[in-house]
Amino acid sequence: MKEMEVGQQIRRFVENLAVQFAVDVVRGYLLHRLEDVTAADCYTAIKNKVNLWQITPDSDKAYIMKKVLPRFRKLVIKYLDDLTPRLVLEWLRRDRPDLADVIEKKNQWAYADYEKEEAYKWLASQLENIKANIKAVLSSGES
């Protein structure tokens, strides 16, 4: 094996580890933020089209912008668009199935008075809004 190939493999391995670490940080932070959120809260947010970024405490936004983004700036820039509603829903299915049920209209939420597509669009719009705010900070050089 050529020395260059080994170097590329090592760089790819280290980047993959860094990406996984960053994903774990984001996922862990998301779960922490959702600790006190009930399925009923999720339902209300969907029905009222609540903007999660607007209701996120400034201290949490500051943590994201001042602690997380600077640490993972290059990875965030490279992989932010890979953070999709489908991926977040997968995390919720694993870690908070009660919230995933609300979004997917399953179990006791099967007869909720909104369309499943409406709930998914709400999730997608929340994610896009959060990503837009992060991109704005990255492009302004604040982080």
C-alpha positions in Angstrom: 0.0 0.0 0.0 1.3 3.4 -0.9 2.2 5.9 1.8 -0.3 8.4 0.3 -3.1 5.9 0.4 -2.4 5.2 4.1 -2.4 8.9 4.8 -5.7 9.3 3.0 -7.2 6.4 4.9 -6.0 7.8 8.2 -7.5 11.3 7.4 -10.8 9.7 6.3 -10.9 7.6 9.5 -10.2 10.6 11.7 -12.8 12.6 9.9 -15.3 9.8 10.2 -14.6 9.7 14.0 -15.0 13.5 14.2 -18.3 13.3 12.3 -19.6 10.6 14.6 -18.5 12.5 17.6 -20.3 15.7 16.3 -23.4 13.7 15.5 -23.4 12.2 19.0 -23.0 15.8 20.5 -25.9 17.1 18.4 -28.1 14.0 19.1 -27.3 14.2 22.8 -28.0 17.9 23.0 -31.3 17.4 21.2 -32.3 14.6 23.6 -31.3 16.8 26.6 -33.5 19.7 25.2 -36.4 17.2 24.8 -36.3 15.8 28.3 -39.2 17.8 29.5 -41.2 17.8 26.3 -44.2 15.5 26.3 -46.1 14.1 23.4 -48.9 16.5 24.2 -46.4 19.4 23.9 -45.3 18.1 20.5 -48.9 17.9 19.4 -49.6 21.5 20.5 -46.4 22.7 18.7 -47.5 21.0 15.5 -51.1 22.3 15.7 -50.0 25.9 16.6 -47.0 25.8 14.1 -44.7 26.8 17.0 -41.3 28.0 15.8 -38.9 26.0 18.0 -35.9 28.4 17.4 -37.9 31.4 18.6 -38.8 29.7 21.9 -35.3 28.2 22.4 -33.8 30.1 25.4 -31.0 32.5 24.5 -28.6 30.6 26.8 -29.1 27.4 24.7 -28.6 29.4 21.5 -25.4 30.9 22.9 -24.2 27.4 23.9 -24.7 26.1 20.3 -23.2 29.2 18.7 -20.3 29.8 21.0 -19.3 26.2 22.2 -20.5 23.7 19.6 -20.1 25.5 16.3 -16.6 26.7 16.8 -15.5 23.3 17.8 -17.0 21.6 14.8 -17.1 24.4 12.3 -15.6 22.6 9.3 -17.7 19.5 9.9 -20.9 21.5 10.3 -20.2 23.4 7.1 -19.5 20.1 5.3 -22.3 18.0 6.7 -25.1 20.3 7.9 -27.2 19.5 4.9 -27.1 15.8 5.7 -29.1 16.6 8.8 -32.6 15.8 7.4 -36.1 15.4 8.9 -35.9 11.7 8.1 -32.7 11.4 10.2 -34.2 13.4 13.1 -37.3 11.2 12.9 -35.1 8.1 13.0 -33.4 9.5 16.2 -36.8 10.2 17.7 -38.1 6.7 16.8 -35.1 5.3 18.7 -34.8 7.7 21.6 -38.3 9.3 22.0 -40.8 7.1 20.3 -43.6 9.0 22.0 -42.7 12.1 20.0 -42.1 10.2 16.8 -45.6 8.7 17.2 -47.1 12.2 17.3 -45.3 13.2 14.1 -46.1 10.0 12.3 -49.7 9.8 13.7 -49.2 6.4 15.2 -50.7 4.6 18.2 -52.8 6.9 20.4 -52.1 9.8 18.0 -53.5 8.0 14.9 -56.7 10.1 15.1 -55.1 13.4 15.9 -56.8 16.4 14.1 -53.9 17.1 11.6 -52.6 15.4 8.6 -49.4 13.3 8.9 -47.9 15.4 6.1 -48.6 18.5 8.1 -46.6 17.1 11.0 -43.7 16.1 8.8 -43.7 19.5 7.1 -43.6 21.1 10.5 -40.6 19.0 11.5 -38.9 19.8 8.2 -39.6 23.5 8.6 -38.2 23.5 12.2 -35.0 21.8 11.0 -34.6 24.2 8.1 -35.1 27.2 10.3 -32.5 25.9 12.8 -30.0 25.1 10.0 -30.6 28.6 8.5 -29.8 30.2 11.8 -26.6 28.2 12.1 -25.6 29.0 8.6 -26.2 32.7 9.2 -23.8 32.5 12.2 -21.2 30.5 10.2 -21.3 33.0 7.3 -21.1 36.0 9.6 -17.9 34.6 11.2 -19.4 34.9 14.8 -18.6 31.4 15.8 
